[in-house]
Amino acid sequence: MDRYRPPLDDIRFSLAHEVPLTRLTAEPALAVADPDTVAGLLEEAGRFAAEVIAPTDRVGDREGARLVDGGVVLPEAFRTAYAQYVASGWGAVQHPEAFGGGGFPLLVATAVKELITTANMAFSLGPLLTTGAVHLLTHHGSEDQRARWLPRMVTGEWTGTMNLTEPQAGSDLGAVTARAEPVGDGSYRVFGQKIYITYGDHDLAEQVVHLVLARLPDAPPGTKGISLFIVPKRMVGPDGAPGEANDVRVVSIEHKLGIHASPTCVMAYGEGGDGAWAELVGDPHDGMRQMFTMMNDARLGVGLQGLAVAERAVQRAEAYARERTQGRAVGTPPGTQSPIVAHPDVRRTLLEARAQIDAMRALCYANAHALDLAQHAGDADERARQQALADLLTPLSKAWCTDLGVELTSEALQVFGGMGYVEETGVAQQFRDARIAPIYEGTNGIQAIDLVGRKLPMEDGGLVARVLDGLLAELDGAPDAVAELVPPVVAAADLARDLAAELLAMRDDPRDALAGATPYLRVLATVIATALVVRGLVAAERARAAGEAVDAGLLAARTARARVLVRRVLPRVHGLAAAVRAGAADLYAEGTPAA
Ligand SMILES: Cc1cc2nc3c(=O)[nH]c(=O)nc-3n(C[C@H](O)[C@H](O)[C@H](O)COP(=O)(O)OP(=O)(O)OC[C@H]3O[C@@H](n4cnc5c(N)ncnc54)[C@H](O)[C@@H]3O)c2cc1C
């Protein structure tokens, strides 16, 4: 009933029209990603995700991760699937060819990640962290570090982690207290405890490369005094092979609402007294800047999780709605029962969800596309413009897509009625799995603060207007078939532009803009993602008019869904405007929770 179906048609549509891959392949560094090669790669990734990864999803949820004799044990099915993941080279797609990677654009790797995450979110977290760690070391590691650590991390033979959080340092990483001491031979020793470390230990790979934030003895307080260290699980001998254990211990693993097979570890470094052996990455006290390379990578990856769990849950709901019969649909003979998909309210639920999934994909892919051009565009000004666009889109991808992941998995569960609440259907797992994504990688509240505090002021406060104007310009002269979709997007974009200016002008009390940050993030993300969807339809219609092959059935389905997006979802932004403008006074009024 609910076999995972890789959404390849929708992915292909996005790469052809919404966020064109051909713009990337025009850059010599990305020419490897020619459309035929990418089509074959995605076909194979879809097959791998459906046949190898998806069957591990339920078993992972049921068996979970276990701590046995000081080491984390994952389900047998994970070990088998991970070995195939490494052997097939899926981890290497986006990494530089110099370290054994495929050299593909992040956009293509993002589509591959989507397929694997949709098949099993808990499985995908190991590769997500490893990819982020590779990215960080590629940019900030020394030549020697890159040569020693990267080749086996690129393949996935060794995995990576991200060690930021401590009991007193969650959103506020300036409070990190783990410490590191130089020992005079160029190496360091790290002491301290980290909590909630994803894939902090496991039995999928022989080595875990921890990237740990800690303070040197002369560190200034706050985030400016944090350095970044490589701390391997096992010491590496001169032959490059992992040998004896480093002083790194898994204290415990968390029992969680969802992603049961993604081990979330409390890690102790240097308990033995001499410290855990470590290498400094880059300059002392520069760790936060370096870690942001990994965090931004992971933020897009986590946004993709919202899309992925929603896609999987909605696929299940669509299948169930076609089979389950209840009630009599309007216009059918008395005495019959209709499949619930025939009822307007169920169709509304499914189509609003589908429409928003299209929009999430457009946004995440546009984010990846901007990051690719920020790195590879031939023109320096273009690179700077694309980096600013990526900076703006990252908190939107992370927060908006993960909030929708929770909302849409809940809506999908509702389609099942009572059966949705019963674990047997599988949709309850997606609902539980989805709930972490708005929390980790910077809570969605922190993403909204980033948007309003750091991103809106960029380009003298003009970044949002520039991005929106650029998108609207591409909708000018839209073909008749989709022209009716454009005016509501223009009106919503006008509102998003005005609200950005109003938030920037709220100077009496800094709390006013912060109190409007979360509703504003939803406004801006909804507007940009909808504009991207409509831009895709405009481009597809133009391609069809120019005689290019465009799948007519898919185009009709996408247009119908875009109508739902524009008519039923986009108008909600006008309702949110009041909350953006309301300021903070009511939230601090007498009788509300005391500070
Ligand atoms: C399953 C799981 C996996 C994780 N994986 C990792 C990992 O691999 N590596 C790692 O380092 N960490 C990891 N984390 C930790 C995660 O990133 C933190 O939980 C998260 O950053 C929030 O920190 P906190 O839990 O301390 O919450 P807090 O920081 O205490 O936040 C509590 C609430 O207060 C809000 N808040 C806090 N400060 C502000 C502010 N200034 N303004 C407005 N609101 C604010 C937050 O939005 C949140 O709603 C993981 C956590 C979980 C549960």
The ligand as a Gaussian input file, in Angstrom:
#p B3LYP/6-31G(d) Opt

LIG

0 1
 C       18.068000      14.711000      18.780000
 C       19.030000      15.847000      18.931000
 C       20.189000      15.848000      18.180000
 C       21.115000      16.875000      18.338000
 N       22.308000      16.827000      17.657000
 C       23.294000      17.703000      17.984000
 C       24.628000      17.552000      17.473000
 O       24.911000      16.654000      16.670000
 N       25.581000      18.422000      17.887000
 C       25.326000      19.421000      18.774000
 O       26.245000      20.154000      19.119000
 N       24.071000      19.617000      19.271000
 C       23.062000      18.776000      18.907000
 N       21.801000      18.930000      19.424000
 C       21.534000      20.051000      20.311000
 C       20.619000      21.098000      19.675000
 O       21.284000      21.782000      18.662000
 C       20.110000      22.015000      20.822000
 O       19.191000      21.260000      21.560000
 C       19.502000      23.291000      20.288000
 O       20.481000      24.125000      19.729000
 C       18.771000      24.071000      21.377000
 O       19.559000      24.208000      22.529000
 P       18.917000      23.817000      23.951000
 O       18.366000      22.441000      23.835000
 O       19.928000      24.065000      24.993000
 O       17.705000      24.794000      24.104000
 P       17.774000      26.288000      24.687000
 O       18.906000      27.022000      24.070000
 O       17.697000      26.209000      26.161000
 O       16.422000      26.898000      24.122000
 C       15.146000      26.672000      24.738000
 C       14.121000      27.565000      24.041000
 O       14.468000      28.953000      24.242000
 C       14.586000      29.606000      22.991000
 N       15.717000      30.565000      23.071000
 C       16.956000      30.345000      23.548000
 N       17.691000      31.470000      23.439000
 C       16.911000      32.404000      22.868000
 C       17.102000      33.769000      22.482000
 N       18.267000      34.391000      22.621000
 N       16.058000      34.430000      21.936000
 C       14.883000      33.793000      21.742000
 N       14.644000      32.521000      22.076000
 C       15.644000      31.824000      22.636000
 C       14.848000      28.516000      21.961000
 O       14.390000      28.904000      20.672000
 C       14.051000      27.346000      22.536000
 O       12.728000      27.401000      22.104000
 C       20.838000      17.935000      19.240000
 C       19.651000      17.934000      19.980000
 C       18.766000      16.901000      19.851000
 C       17.525000      16.900000      20.704000

